[in-house]
Every structure is written in structure tokens, then in C-alpha cells.
Amino acid sequence: MAARQRYRFRAPSTGREVIIEAQPGHTYRDRETGETLEPVGKLVPLAPSASDLPWAVENLRHCPHCGQMAQKDLNDCPTCGRRLDPIGVVVGG
Ligand SMILES: [Zn+2]
């Protein structure tokens, strides 16, 4: 089972960046120019993860149970496995 890992690639002539679920040993080409894309970096989260959100501060919150960081779109804490409270819900009012 190959784990999904997304990489950021850049076309040298245009500077256009694309995100590709790349596999080791493959060469990827720009669809428009046909040139070989240069790998720029690896995207987080590292596979495997239940979340597609990157580990950027704006996408993270602290688990109320263990205090570790968890992505906002996760229902369960990846560290302690306990249920996370729903976000964006205004209580009362
Ligand atoms: Zn937790």
C-alpha cells in the first residue's frame, strides 16, 4: 500500500506551481509546456493522515483533552484519539 504524499512542483519557465501526489522515481512534466517539473517541497501533512489540511497554524487547534495540535477538520484527536468538539458552532446567544 503506497501512502499518498503530495509534493509541490514548479515549472522552471513559467514558475507555475502544481501539487502532485508524486511517487518516487517518476518524472513529472508540465501539461502546457512539457518541461520537466522541479520538485520544490513536500507538503504536510505527511501521509498517512486522515486530514487533508496542512499543518499551518490557521488550520490547527489544540485538543482539549491532551493539549496536542490537531487539524481543524478532524473529528478525533490524532494524538489521543478522543473526540474533538465541533468548531464554528456558536453556543447560546
Ligand atoms: Zn488529544
PDB file of the backbone (N, CA, C, O) and the ligand in Angstrom, with CONECT records:
HET     ZN  A 101       1
ATOM      1  N   MET A   1       0.839  -1.190   0.000  1.00  0.00           N
ATOM      2  CA  MET A   1       0.000   0.000   0.000  1.00  0.00           C
ATOM      3  C   MET A   1       0.881   1.249   0.000  1.00  0.00           C
ATOM      4  O   MET A   1       1.574   1.528   0.978  1.00  0.00           O
ATOM      5  N   ALA A   2       0.849   1.973  -1.069  1.00  0.00           N
ATOM      6  CA  ALA A   2       1.617   3.213  -1.129  1.00  0.00           C
ATOM      7  C   ALA A   2       0.831   4.323  -0.451  1.00  0.00           C
ATOM      8  O   ALA A   2      -0.352   4.529  -0.723  1.00  0.00           O
ATOM      9  N   ALA A   3       1.497   5.014   0.413  1.00  0.00           N
ATOM     10  CA  ALA A   3       0.855   6.127   1.095  1.00  0.00           C
ATOM     11  C   ALA A   3       0.884   7.356   0.195  1.00  0.00           C
ATOM     12  O   ALA A   3       1.856   7.617  -0.514  1.00  0.00           O
ATOM     13  N   ARG A   4      -0.206   8.092   0.248  1.00  0.00           N
ATOM     14  CA  ARG A   4      -0.247   9.306  -0.540  1.00  0.00           C
ATOM     15  C   ARG A   4       0.710  10.344   0.051  1.00  0.00           C
ATOM     16  O   ARG A   4       0.696  10.604   1.254  1.00  0.00           O
ATOM     17  N   GLN A   5       1.518  10.918  -0.791  1.00  0.00           N
ATOM     18  CA  GLN A   5       2.349  12.013  -0.346  1.00  0.00           C
ATOM     19  C   GLN A   5       2.348  13.070  -1.432  1.00  0.00           C
ATOM     20  O   GLN A   5       2.712  12.800  -2.577  1.00  0.00           O
ATOM     21  N   ARG A   6       1.949  14.239  -1.078  1.00  0.00           N
ATOM     22  CA  ARG A   6       1.857  15.302  -2.061  1.00  0.00           C
ATOM     23  C   ARG A   6       3.109  16.167  -2.044  1.00  0.00           C
ATOM     24  O   ARG A   6       3.665  16.487  -0.994  1.00  0.00           O
ATOM     25  N   TYR A   7       3.524  16.529  -3.245  1.00  0.00           N
ATOM     26  CA  TYR A   7       4.687  17.385  -3.395  1.00  0.00           C
ATOM     27  C   TYR A   7       4.304  18.615  -4.208  1.00  0.00           C
ATOM     28  O   TYR A   7       3.377  18.597  -5.018  1.00  0.00           O
ATOM     29  N   ARG A   8       5.039  19.660  -3.963  1.00  0.00           N
ATOM     30  CA  ARG A   8       4.857  20.870  -4.741  1.00  0.00           C
ATOM     31  C   ARG A   8       5.920  20.896  -5.836  1.00  0.00           C
ATOM     32  O   ARG A   8       7.113  20.780  -5.557  1.00  0.00           O
ATOM     33  N   PHE A   9       5.481  21.048  -7.070  1.00  0.00           N
ATOM     34  CA  PHE A   9       6.395  21.117  -8.205  1.00  0.00           C
ATOM     35  C   PHE A   9       6.275  22.472  -8.869  1.00  0.00           C
ATOM     36  O   PHE A   9       5.229  23.118  -8.805  1.00  0.00           O
ATOM     37  N   ARG A  10       7.365  22.902  -9.513  1.00  0.00           N
ATOM     38  CA  ARG A  10       7.352  24.180 -10.201  1.00  0.00           C
ATOM     39  C   ARG A  10       7.873  23.989 -11.623  1.00  0.00           C
ATOM     40  O   ARG A  10       8.867  23.301 -11.856  1.00  0.00           O
ATOM     41  N   ALA A  11       7.164  24.628 -12.576  1.00  0.00           N
ATOM     42  CA  ALA A  11       7.646  24.662 -13.949  1.00  0.00           C
ATOM     43  C   ALA A  11       8.684  25.777 -14.067  1.00  0.00           C
ATOM     44  O   ALA A  11       8.371  26.935 -13.792  1.00  0.00           O
ATOM     45  N   PRO A  12       9.915  25.450 -14.471  1.00  0.00           N
ATOM     46  CA  PRO A  12      11.013  26.427 -14.451  1.00  0.00           C
ATOM     47  C   PRO A  12      10.732  27.682 -15.276  1.00  0.00           C
ATOM     48  O   PRO A  12      11.077  28.783 -14.847  1.00  0.00           O
ATOM     49  N   SER A  13      10.120  27.543 -16.436  1.00  0.00           N
ATOM     50  CA  SER A  13       9.977  28.713 -17.305  1.00  0.00           C
ATOM     51  C   SER A  13       8.842  29.626 -16.867  1.00  0.00           C
ATOM     52  O   SER A  13       8.944  30.847 -16.985  1.00  0.00           O
ATOM     53  N   THR A  14       7.774  29.045 -16.366  1.00  0.00           N
ATOM     54  CA  THR A  14       6.620  29.854 -16.016  1.00  0.00           C
ATOM     55  C   THR A  14       6.518  30.134 -14.524  1.00  0.00           C
ATOM     56  O   THR A  14       5.832  31.068 -14.109  1.00  0.00           O
ATOM     57  N   GLY A  15       7.201  29.324 -13.716  1.00  0.00           N
ATOM     58  CA  GLY A  15       7.105  29.495 -12.277  1.00  0.00           C
ATOM     59  C   GLY A  15       5.794  28.990 -11.715  1.00  0.00           C
ATOM     60  O   GLY A  15       5.522  29.135 -10.523  1.00  0.00           O
ATOM     61  N   ARG A  16       4.980  28.395 -12.574  1.00  0.00           N
ATOM     62  CA  ARG A  16       3.692  27.888 -12.124  1.00  0.00           C
ATOM     63  C   ARG A  16       3.915  26.673 -11.229  1.00  0.00           C
ATOM     64  O   ARG A  16       4.709  25.787 -11.544  1.00  0.00           O
ATOM     65  N   GLU A  17       3.207  26.651 -10.122  1.00  0.00           N
ATOM     66  CA  GLU A  17       3.385  25.549  -9.186  1.00  0.00           C
ATOM     67  C   GLU A  17       2.163  24.655  -9.189  1.00  0.00           C
ATOM     68  O   GLU A  17       1.024  25.118  -9.254  1.00  0.00           O
ATOM     69  N   VAL A  18       2.426  23.384  -9.117  1.00  0.00           N
ATOM     70  CA  VAL A  18       1.344  22.407  -9.065  1.00  0.00           C
ATOM     71  C   VAL A  18       1.600  21.456  -7.910  1.00  0.00           C
ATOM     72  O   VAL A  18       2.739  21.226  -7.502  1.00  0.00           O
ATOM     73  N   ILE A  19       0.518  20.919  -7.402  1.00  0.00           N
ATOM     74  CA  ILE A  19       0.608  19.926  -6.331  1.00  0.00           C
ATOM     75  C   ILE A  19       0.328  18.559  -6.935  1.00  0.00           C
ATOM     76  O   ILE A  19      -0.718  18.338  -7.546  1.00  0.00           O
ATOM     77  N   ILE A  20       1.257  17.663  -6.761  1.00  0.00           N
ATOM     78  CA  ILE A  20       1.138  16.336  -7.349  1.00  0.00           C
ATOM     79  C   ILE A  20       1.344  15.293  -6.264  1.00  0.00           C
ATOM     80  O   ILE A  20       2.233  15.405  -5.420  1.00  0.00           O
ATOM     81  N   GLU A  21       0.494  14.278  -6.313  1.00  0.00           N
ATOM     82  CA  GLU A  21       0.738  13.132  -5.450  1.00  0.00           C
ATOM     83  C   GLU A  21       1.794  12.282  -6.130  1.00  0.00           C
ATOM     84  O   GLU A  21       1.487  11.339  -6.860  1.00  0.00           O
ATOM     85  N   ALA A  22       3.023  12.630  -5.879  1.00  0.00           N
ATOM     86  CA  ALA A  22       4.128  12.071  -6.630  1.00  0.00           C
ATOM     87  C   ALA A  22       4.611  10.766  -6.029  1.00  0.00           C
ATOM     88  O   ALA A  22       4.497  10.524  -4.827  1.00  0.00           O
ATOM     89  N   GLN A  23       5.149   9.939  -6.897  1.00  0.00           N
ATOM     90  CA  GLN A  23       5.750   8.700  -6.449  1.00  0.00           C
ATOM     91  C   GLN A  23       7.239   8.752  -6.741  1.00  0.00           C
ATOM     92  O   GLN A  23       7.653   9.328  -7.747  1.00  0.00           O
ATOM     93  N   PRO A  24       8.042   8.161  -5.880  1.00  0.00           N
ATOM     94  CA  PRO A  24       9.490   8.193  -6.069  1.00  0.00           C
ATOM     95  C   PRO A  24       9.886   7.591  -7.408  1.00  0.00           C
ATOM     96  O   PRO A  24       9.312   6.589  -7.834  1.00  0.00           O
ATOM     97  N   GLY A  25      10.858   8.193  -8.068  1.00  0.00           N
ATOM     98  CA  GLY A  25      11.374   7.653  -9.304  1.00  0.00           C
ATOM     99  C   GLY A  25      10.628   8.090 -10.550  1.00  0.00           C
ATOM    100  O   GLY A  25      11.024   7.746 -11.664  1.00  0.00           O
ATOM    101  N   HIS A  26       9.546   8.848 -10.375  1.00  0.00           N
ATOM    102  CA  HIS A  26       8.781   9.317 -11.526  1.00  0.00           C
ATOM    103  C   HIS A  26       9.202  10.740 -11.879  1.00  0.00           C
ATOM    104  O   HIS A  26       9.578  11.531 -11.013  1.00  0.00           O
ATOM    105  N   THR A  27       9.130  11.039 -13.153  1.00  0.00           N
ATOM    106  CA  THR A  27       9.366  12.402 -13.601  1.00  0.00           C
ATOM    107  C   THR A  27       8.042  12.987 -14.032  1.00  0.00           C
ATOM    108  O   THR A  27       7.272  12.349 -14.749  1.00  0.00           O
ATOM    109  N   TYR A  28       7.782  14.195 -13.596  1.00  0.00           N
ATOM    110  CA  TYR A  28       6.511  14.837 -13.904  1.00  0.00           C
ATOM    111  C   TYR A  28       6.758  16.037 -14.798  1.00  0.00           C
ATOM    112  O   TYR A  28       7.722  16.784 -14.631  1.00  0.00           O
ATOM    113  N   ARG A  29       5.845  16.198 -15.761  1.00  0.00           N
ATOM    114  CA  ARG A  29       6.016  17.267 -16.737  1.00  0.00           C
ATOM    115  C   ARG A  29       4.833  18.218 -16.694  1.00  0.00           C
ATOM    116  O   ARG A  29       3.705  17.837 -16.382  1.00  0.00           O
ATOM    117  N   ASP A  30       5.131  19.459 -17.016  1.00  0.00           N
ATOM    118  CA  ASP A  30       4.084  20.467 -17.074  1.00  0.00           C
ATOM    119  C   ASP A  30       3.168  20.157 -18.240  1.00  0.00           C
ATOM    120  O   ASP A  30       3.626  19.849 -19.340  1.00  0.00           O
ATOM    121  N   ARG A  31       1.854  20.242 -17.988  1.00  0.00           N
ATOM    122  CA  ARG A  31       0.909  19.872 -19.033  1.00  0.00           C
ATOM    123  C   ARG A  31       0.974  20.812 -20.219  1.00  0.00           C
ATOM    124  O   ARG A  31       0.735  20.391 -21.351  1.00  0.00           O
ATOM    125  N   GLU A  32       1.292  22.072 -19.985  1.00  0.00           N
ATOM    126  CA  GLU A  32       1.270  23.050 -21.073  1.00  0.00           C
ATOM    127  C   GLU A  32       2.602  23.136 -21.799  1.00  0.00           C
ATOM    128  O   GLU A  32       2.642  23.143 -23.029  1.00  0.00           O
ATOM    129  N   THR A  33       3.686  23.201 -21.049  1.00  0.00           N
ATOM    130  CA  THR A  33       4.979  23.409 -21.683  1.00  0.00           C
ATOM    131  C   THR A  33       5.723  22.114 -21.943  1.00  0.00           C
ATOM    132  O   THR A  33       6.629  22.082 -22.776  1.00  0.00           O
ATOM    133  N   GLY A  34       5.362  21.051 -21.253  1.00  0.00           N
ATOM    134  CA  GLY A  34       6.030  19.782 -21.451  1.00  0.00           C
ATOM    135  C   GLY A  34       7.376  19.679 -20.765  1.00  0.00           C
ATOM    136  O   GLY A  34       8.054  18.656 -20.846  1.00  0.00           O
ATOM    137  N   GLU A  35       7.759  20.763 -20.080  1.00  0.00           N
ATOM    138  CA  GLU A  35       9.063  20.730 -19.439  1.00  0.00           C
ATOM    139  C   GLU A  35       8.996  19.933 -18.145  1.00  0.00           C
ATOM    140  O   GLU A  35       7.933  19.756 -17.549  1.00  0.00           O
ATOM    141  N   THR A  36      10.156  19.462 -17.734  1.00  0.00           N
ATOM    142  CA  THR A  36      10.227  18.680 -16.506  1.00  0.00           C
ATOM    143  C   THR A  36      10.020  19.587 -15.311  1.00  0.00           C
ATOM    144  O   THR A  36      10.669  20.624 -15.173  1.00  0.00           O
ATOM    145  N   LEU A  37       9.107  19.178 -14.453  1.00  0.00           N
ATOM    146  CA  LEU A  37       8.819  19.967 -13.257  1.00  0.00           C
ATOM    147  C   LEU A  37       9.888  19.727 -12.200  1.00  0.00           C
ATOM    148  O   LEU A  37      10.360  18.610 -11.991  1.00  0.00           O
ATOM    149  N   GLU A  38      10.244  20.820 -11.547  1.00  0.00           N
ATOM    150  CA  GLU A  38      11.226  20.717 -10.478  1.00  0.00           C
ATOM    151  C   GLU A  38      10.511  20.578  -9.141  1.00  0.00           C
ATOM    152  O   GLU A  38       9.650  21.391  -8.806  1.00  0.00           O
ATOM    153  N   PRO A  39      10.864  19.558  -8.384  1.00  0.00           N
ATOM    154  CA  PRO A  39      10.255  19.432  -7.051  1.00  0.00           C
ATOM    155  C   PRO A  39      10.714  20.567  -6.145  1.00  0.00           C
ATOM    156  O   PRO A  39      11.908  20.838  -6.021  1.00  0.00           O
ATOM    157  N   VAL A  40       9.749  21.224  -5.518  1.00  0.00           N
ATOM    158  CA  VAL A  40      10.051  22.357  -4.654  1.00  0.00           C
ATOM    159  C   VAL A  40      10.024  21.939  -3.193  1.00  0.00           C
ATOM    160  O   VAL A  40      10.867  22.352  -2.397  1.00  0.00           O
ATOM    161  N   GLY A  41       9.053  21.123  -2.861  1.00  0.00           N
ATOM    162  CA  GLY A  41       8.971  20.725  -1.470  1.00  0.00           C
ATOM    163  C   GLY A  41       7.911  19.684  -1.253  1.00  0.00           C
ATOM    164  O   GLY A  41       7.095  19.384  -2.124  1.00  0.00           O
ATOM    165  N   LYS A  42       7.955  19.150  -0.068  1.00  0.00           N
ATOM    166  CA  LYS A  42       6.985  18.143   0.332  1.00  0.00           C
ATOM    167  C   LYS A  42       5.897  18.825   1.137  1.00  0.00           C
ATOM    168  O   LYS A  42       6.177  19.675   1.983  1.00  0.00           O
ATOM    169  N   LEU A  43       4.675  18.453   0.875  1.00  0.00           N
ATOM    170  CA  LEU A  43       3.575  19.065   1.592  1.00  0.00           C
ATOM    171  C   LEU A  43       3.246  18.273   2.848  1.00  0.00           C
ATOM    172  O   LEU A  43       3.250  17.042   2.854  1.00  0.00           O
ATOM    173  N   VAL A  44       2.965  19.009   3.899  1.00  0.00           N
ATOM    174  CA  VAL A  44       2.416  18.357   5.074  1.00  0.00           C
ATOM    175  C   VAL A  44       0.902  18.405   4.968  1.00  0.00           C
ATOM    176  O   VAL A  44       0.410  19.311   4.295  1.00  0.00           O
ATOM    177  N   PRO A  45       0.144  17.553   5.543  1.00  0.00           N
ATOM    178  CA  PRO A  45       0.587  16.500   6.451  1.00  0.00           C
ATOM    179  C   PRO A  45       1.233  15.351   5.707  1.00  0.00           C
ATOM    180  O   PRO A  45       0.878  15.043   4.569  1.00  0.00           O
ATOM    181  N   LEU A  46       2.180  14.729   6.366  1.00  0.00           N
ATOM    182  CA  LEU A  46       2.814  13.564   5.796  1.00  0.00           C
ATOM    183  C   LEU A  46       1.832  12.411   5.800  1.00  0.00           C
ATOM    184  O   LEU A  46       1.118  12.182   6.777  1.00  0.00           O
ATOM    185  N   ALA A  47       1.810  11.703   4.713  1.00  0.00           N
ATOM    186  CA  ALA A  47       0.925  10.546   4.643  1.00  0.00           C
ATOM    187  C   ALA A  47       1.420   9.478   5.589  1.00  0.00           C
ATOM    188  O   ALA A  47       2.632   9.390   5.790  1.00  0.00           O
ATOM    189  N   PRO A  48       0.591   8.676   6.173  1.00  0.00           N
ATOM    190  CA  PRO A  48      -0.864   8.758   6.061  1.00  0.00           C
ATOM    191  C   PRO A  48      -1.454   9.672   7.115  1.00  0.00           C
ATOM    192  O   PRO A  48      -0.960   9.747   8.239  1.00  0.00           O
ATOM    193  N   SER A  49      -2.503  10.357   6.745  1.00  0.00           N
ATOM    194  CA  SER A  49      -3.203  11.204   7.689  1.00  0.00           C
ATOM    195  C   SER A  49      -4.664  11.248   7.289  1.00  0.00           C
ATOM    196  O   SER A  49      -5.003  11.155   6.109  1.00  0.00           O
ATOM    197  N   ALA A  50      -5.516  11.388   8.275  1.00  0.00           N
ATOM    198  CA  ALA A  50      -6.938  11.453   7.984  1.00  0.00           C
ATOM    199  C   ALA A  50      -7.325  12.821   7.467  1.00  0.00           C
ATOM    200  O   ALA A  50      -8.435  13.015   6.973  1.00  0.00           O
ATOM    201  N   SER A  51      -6.412  13.769   7.580  1.00  0.00           N
ATOM    202  CA  SER A  51      -6.749  15.141   7.228  1.00  0.00           C
ATOM    203  C   SER A  51      -6.031  15.568   5.971  1.00  0.00           C
ATOM    204  O   SER A  51      -4.894  15.167   5.724  1.00  0.00           O
ATOM    205  N   ASP A  52      -6.711  16.397   5.163  1.00  0.00           N
ATOM    206  CA  ASP A  52      -6.076  16.999   4.001  1.00  0.00           C
ATOM    207  C   ASP A  52      -5.535  18.383   4.311  1.00  0.00           C
ATOM    208  O   ASP A  52      -4.855  18.990   3.483  1.00  0.00           O
ATOM    209  N   LEU A  53      -5.831  18.874   5.483  1.00  0.00           N
ATOM    210  CA  LEU A  53      -5.367  20.212   5.811  1.00  0.00           C
ATOM    211  C   LEU A  53      -3.880  20.194   6.129  1.00  0.00           C
ATOM    212  O   LEU A  53      -3.401  19.281   6.802  1.00  0.00           O
ATOM    213  N   PRO A  54      -3.147  21.193   5.653  1.00  0.00           N
ATOM    214  CA  PRO A  54      -1.739  21.293   6.034  1.00  0.00           C
ATOM    215  C   PRO A  54      -1.609  21.697   7.496  1.00  0.00           C
ATOM    216  O   PRO A  54      -2.539  22.230   8.099  1.00  0.00           O
ATOM    217  N   TRP A  55      -0.428  21.428   8.049  1.00  0.00           N
ATOM    218  CA  TRP A  55      -0.190  21.756   9.449  1.00  0.00           C
ATOM    219  C   TRP A  55       0.214  23.220   9.567  1.00  0.00           C
ATOM    220  O   TRP A  55       1.287  23.549  10.072  1.00  0.00           O
ATOM    221  N   ALA A  56      -0.669  24.088   9.093  1.00  0.00           N
ATOM    222  CA  ALA A  56      -0.444  25.514   9.261  1.00  0.00           C
ATOM    223  C   ALA A  56      -1.237  25.968  10.480  1.00  0.00           C
ATOM    224  O   ALA A  56      -2.245  25.370  10.855  1.00  0.00           O
ATOM    225  N   VAL A  57      -0.751  27.036  11.081  1.00  0.00           N
ATOM    226  CA  VAL A  57      -1.344  27.475  12.342  1.00  0.00           C
ATOM    227  C   VAL A  57      -2.839  27.718  12.199  1.00  0.00           C
ATOM    228  O   VAL A  57      -3.624  27.376  13.083  1.00  0.00           O
ATOM    229  N   GLU A  58      -3.225  28.316  11.068  1.00  0.00           N
ATOM    230  CA  GLU A  58      -4.637  28.647  10.918  1.00  0.00           C
ATOM    231  C   GLU A  58      -5.498  27.399  10.737  1.00  0.00           C
ATOM    232  O   GLU A  58      -6.723  27.476  10.837  1.00  0.00           O
ATOM    233  N   ASN A  59      -4.875  26.257  10.472  1.00  0.00           N
ATOM    234  CA  ASN A  59      -5.639  25.031  10.295  1.00  0.00           C
ATOM    235  C   ASN A  59      -5.577  24.126  11.524  1.00  0.00           C
ATOM    236  O   ASN A  59      -6.071  22.999  11.509  1.00  0.00           O
ATOM    237  N   LEU A  60      -4.967  24.638  12.575  1.00  0.00           N
ATOM    238  CA  LEU A  60      -4.765  23.793  13.742  1.00  0.00           C
ATOM    239  C   LEU A  60      -5.512  24.336  14.946  1.00  0.00           C
ATOM    240  O   LEU A  60      -5.817  25.525  15.039  1.00  0.00           O
ATOM    241  N   ARG A  61      -5.790  23.441  15.846  1.00  0.00           N
ATOM    242  CA  ARG A  61      -6.305  23.842  17.151  1.00  0.00           C
ATOM    243  C   ARG A  61      -5.746  22.877  18.182  1.00  0.00           C
ATOM    244  O   ARG A  61      -5.169  21.846  17.838  1.00  0.00           O
ATOM    245  N   HIS A  62      -5.921  23.217  19.421  1.00  0.00           N
ATOM    246  CA  HIS A  62      -5.410  22.375  20.482  1.00  0.00           C
ATOM    247  C   HIS A  62      -6.502  21.416  20.941  1.00  0.00           C
ATOM    248  O   HIS A  62      -7.649  21.804  21.159  1.00  0.00           O
ATOM    249  N   CYS A  63      -6.118  20.177  21.077  1.00  0.00           N
ATOM    250  CA  CYS A  63      -7.046  19.184  21.608  1.00  0.00           C
ATOM    251  C   CYS A  63      -7.367  19.530  23.060  1.00  0.00           C
ATOM    252  O   CYS A  63      -6.450  19.759  23.849  1.00  0.00           O
ATOM    253  N   PRO A  64      -8.642  19.573  23.426  1.00  0.00           N
ATOM    254  CA  PRO A  64      -8.999  19.916  24.803  1.00  0.00           C
ATOM    255  C   PRO A  64      -8.651  18.814  25.798  1.00  0.00           C
ATOM    256  O   PRO A  64      -8.660  19.045  27.008  1.00  0.00           O
ATOM    257  N   HIS A  65      -8.347  17.638  25.304  1.00  0.00           N
ATOM    258  CA  HIS A  65      -8.082  16.520  26.197  1.00  0.00           C
ATOM    259  C   HIS A  65      -6.597  16.366  26.490  1.00  0.00           C
ATOM    260  O   HIS A  65      -6.204  16.226  27.648  1.00  0.00           O
ATOM    261  N   CYS A  66      -5.770  16.392  25.448  1.00  0.00           N
ATOM    262  CA  CYS A  66      -4.348  16.143  25.651  1.00  0.00           C
ATOM    263  C   CYS A  66      -3.495  17.378  25.355  1.00  0.00           C
ATOM    264  O   CYS A  66      -2.308  17.402  25.683  1.00  0.00           O
ATOM    265  N   GLY A  67      -4.092  18.405  24.738  1.00  0.00           N
ATOM    266  CA  GLY A  67      -3.370  19.646  24.504  1.00  0.00           C
ATOM    267  C   GLY A  67      -2.495  19.636  23.267  1.00  0.00           C
ATOM    268  O   GLY A  67      -1.827  20.628  22.976  1.00  0.00           O
ATOM    269  N   GLN A  68      -2.485  18.529  22.531  1.00  0.00           N
ATOM    270  CA  GLN A  68      -1.674  18.460  21.326  1.00  0.00           C
ATOM    271  C   GLN A  68      -2.402  19.109  20.154  1.00  0.00           C
ATOM    272  O   GLN A  68      -3.617  19.309  20.189  1.00  0.00           O
ATOM    273  N   MET A  69      -1.640  19.431  19.125  1.00  0.00           N
ATOM    274  CA  MET A  69      -2.223  20.063  17.950  1.00  0.00           C
ATOM    275  C   MET A  69      -2.983  19.046  17.113  1.00  0.00           C
ATOM    276  O   MET A  69      -2.556  17.905  16.940  1.00  0.00           O
ATOM    277  N   ALA A  70      -4.119  19.494  16.600  1.00  0.00           N
ATOM    278  CA  ALA A  70      -4.919  18.659  15.719  1.00  0.00           C
ATOM    279  C   ALA A  70      -5.461  19.533  14.607  1.00  0.00           C
ATOM    280  O   ALA A  70      -5.763  20.707  14.825  1.00  0.00           O
ATOM    281  N   GLN A  71      -5.586  18.966  13.415  1.00  0.00           N
ATOM    282  CA  GLN A  71      -6.155  19.728  12.326  1.00  0.00           C
ATOM    283  C   GLN A  71      -7.639  19.951  12.560  1.00  0.00           C
ATOM    284  O   GLN A  71      -8.332  19.102  13.122  1.00  0.00           O
ATOM    285  N   LYS A  72      -8.111  21.104  12.119  1.00  0.00           N
ATOM    286  CA  LYS A  72      -9.478  21.505  12.426  1.00  0.00           C
ATOM    287  C   LYS A  72     -10.523  20.608  11.782  1.00  0.00           C
ATOM    288  O   LYS A  72     -11.641  20.508  12.288  1.00  0.00           O
ATOM    289  N   ASP A  73     -10.184  19.955  10.679  1.00  0.00           N
ATOM    290  CA  ASP A  73     -11.200  19.155  10.005  1.00  0.00           C
ATOM    291  C   ASP A  73     -11.288  17.732  10.560  1.00  0.00           C
ATOM    292  O   ASP A  73     -12.082  16.922  10.083  1.00  0.00           O
ATOM    293  N   LEU A  74     -10.478  17.440  11.557  1.00  0.00           N
ATOM    294  CA  LEU A  74     -10.539  16.101  12.136  1.00  0.00           C
ATOM    295  C   LEU A  74     -11.607  16.027  13.219  1.00  0.00           C
ATOM    296  O   LEU A  74     -11.816  16.978  13.973  1.00  0.00           O
ATOM    297  N   ASN A  75     -12.267  14.900  13.281  1.00  0.00           N
ATOM    298  CA  ASN A  75     -13.272  14.692  14.325  1.00  0.00           C
ATOM    299  C   ASN A  75     -12.659  14.095  15.583  1.00  0.00           C
ATOM    300  O   ASN A  75     -13.181  14.253  16.686  1.00  0.00           O
ATOM    301  N   ASP A  76     -11.543  13.409  15.393  1.00  0.00           N
ATOM    302  CA  ASP A  76     -10.893  12.776  16.532  1.00  0.00           C
ATOM    303  C   ASP A  76      -9.447  13.250  16.606  1.00  0.00           C
ATOM    304  O   ASP A  76      -8.791  13.442  15.582  1.00  0.00           O
ATOM    305  N   CYS A  77      -8.970  13.433  17.807  1.00  0.00           N
ATOM    306  CA  CYS A  77      -7.600  13.882  18.014  1.00  0.00           C
ATOM    307  C   CYS A  77      -6.628  12.816  17.497  1.00  0.00           C
ATOM    308  O   CYS A  77      -6.748  11.649  17.871  1.00  0.00           O
ATOM    309  N   PRO A  78      -5.660  13.196  16.640  1.00  0.00           N
ATOM    310  CA  PRO A  78      -4.703  12.207  16.136  1.00  0.00           C
ATOM    311  C   PRO A  78      -3.733  11.734  17.205  1.00  0.00           C
ATOM    312  O   PRO A  78      -3.087  10.699  17.043  1.00  0.00           O
ATOM    313  N   THR A  79      -3.624  12.482  18.295  1.00  0.00           N
ATOM    314  CA  THR A  79      -2.680  12.115  19.349  1.00  0.00           C
ATOM    315  C   THR A  79      -3.308  11.182  20.376  1.00  0.00           C
ATOM    316  O   THR A  79      -2.762  10.119  20.672  1.00  0.00           O
ATOM    317  N   CYS A  80      -4.452  11.578  20.916  1.00  0.00           N
ATOM    318  CA  CYS A  80      -5.050  10.770  21.979  1.00  0.00           C
ATOM    319  C   CYS A  80      -6.291  10.019  21.503  1.00  0.00           C
ATOM    320  O   CYS A  80      -6.799   9.150  22.211  1.00  0.00           O
ATOM    321  N   GLY A  81      -6.782  10.349  20.307  1.00  0.00           N
ATOM    322  CA  GLY A  81      -7.890   9.604  19.740  1.00  0.00           C
ATOM    323  C   GLY A  81      -9.252   9.964  20.293  1.00  0.00           C
ATOM    324  O   GLY A  81     -10.254   9.335  19.953  1.00  0.00           O
ATOM    325  N   ARG A  82      -9.291  10.982  21.151  1.00  0.00           N
ATOM    326  CA  ARG A  82     -10.572  11.349  21.742  1.00  0.00           C
ATOM    327  C   ARG A  82     -11.303  12.336  20.842  1.00  0.00           C
ATOM    328  O   ARG A  82     -10.709  13.040  20.025  1.00  0.00           O
ATOM    329  N   ARG A  83     -12.592  12.355  21.027  1.00  0.00           N
ATOM    330  CA  ARG A  83     -13.471  13.185  20.192  1.00  0.00           C
ATOM    331  C   ARG A  83     -13.168  14.669  20.398  1.00  0.00           C
ATOM    332  O   ARG A  83     -13.032  15.144  21.526  1.00  0.00           O
ATOM    333  N   LEU A  84     -13.069  15.378  19.293  1.00  0.00           N
ATOM    334  CA  LEU A  84     -12.867  16.812  19.378  1.00  0.00           C
ATOM    335  C   LEU A  84     -14.212  17.518  19.310  1.00  0.00           C
ATOM    336  O   LEU A  84     -15.146  17.046  18.662  1.00  0.00           O
ATOM    337  N   ASP A  85     -14.291  18.630  19.975  1.00  0.00           N
ATOM    338  CA  ASP A  85     -15.515  19.406  19.934  1.00  0.00           C
ATOM    339  C   ASP A  85     -15.712  19.978  18.543  1.00  0.00           C
ATOM    340  O   ASP A  85     -14.739  20.321  17.871  1.00  0.00           O
ATOM    341  N   PRO A  86     -16.950  20.084  18.105  1.00  0.00           N
ATOM    342  CA  PRO A  86     -17.196  20.741  16.813  1.00  0.00           C
ATOM    343  C   PRO A  86     -16.766  22.206  16.884  1.00  0.00           C
ATOM    344  O   PRO A  86     -16.880  22.860  17.921  1.00  0.00           O
ATOM    345  N   ILE A  87     -16.273  22.695  15.758  1.00  0.00           N
ATOM    346  CA  ILE A  87     -15.838  24.093  15.741  1.00  0.00           C
ATOM    347  C   ILE A  87     -16.809  24.906  14.909  1.00  0.00           C
ATOM    348  O   ILE A  87     -17.583  24.364  14.120  1.00  0.00           O
ATOM    349  N   GLY A  88     -16.757  26.187  15.094  1.00  0.00           N
ATOM    350  CA  GLY A  88     -17.601  27.072  14.327  1.00  0.00           C
ATOM    351  C   GLY A  88     -19.038  27.084  14.813  1.00  0.00           C
ATOM    352  O   GLY A  88     -19.911  27.645  14.150  1.00  0.00           O
ATOM    353  N   VAL A  89     -19.295  26.480  15.948  1.00  0.00           N
ATOM    354  CA  VAL A  89     -20.636  26.443  16.491  1.00  0.00           C
ATOM    355  C   VAL A  89     -20.762  27.518  17.571  1.00  0.00           C
ATOM    356  O   VAL A  89     -20.007  27.542  18.544  1.00  0.00           O
ATOM    357  N   VAL A  90     -21.710  28.379  17.375  1.00  0.00           N
ATOM    358  CA  VAL A  90     -21.951  29.424  18.366  1.00  0.00           C
ATOM    359  C   VAL A  90     -22.983  28.916  19.379  1.00  0.00           C
ATOM    360  O   VAL A  90     -24.123  28.605  19.033  1.00  0.00           O
ATOM    361  N   VAL A  91     -22.560  28.845  20.599  1.00  0.00           N
ATOM    362  CA  VAL A  91     -23.453  28.338  21.634  1.00  0.00           C
ATOM    363  C   VAL A  91     -24.145  29.515  22.318  1.00  0.00           C
ATOM    364  O   VAL A  91     -23.531  30.535  22.628  1.00  0.00           O
ATOM    365  N   GLY A  92     -25.395  29.341  22.532  1.00  0.00           N
ATOM    366  CA  GLY A  92     -26.155  30.375  23.234  1.00  0.00           C
ATOM    367  C   GLY A  92     -26.518  31.521  22.315  1.00  0.00           C
ATOM    368  O   GLY A  92     -26.699  31.342  21.111  1.00  0.00           O
ATOM    369  N   GLY A  93     -26.621  32.681  22.893  1.00  0.00           N
ATOM    370  CA  GLY A  93     -26.999  33.840  22.087  1.00  0.00           C
ATOM    371  C   GLY A  93     -28.423  34.099  22.313  1.00  0.00           C
ATOM    372  O   GLY A  93     -28.979  35.034  21.738  1.00  0.00           O
TER     373      GLY A  93
HETATM  374 ZN    ZN A 101      -5.933  14.785  22.155  1.00  0.00          ZN2+
END
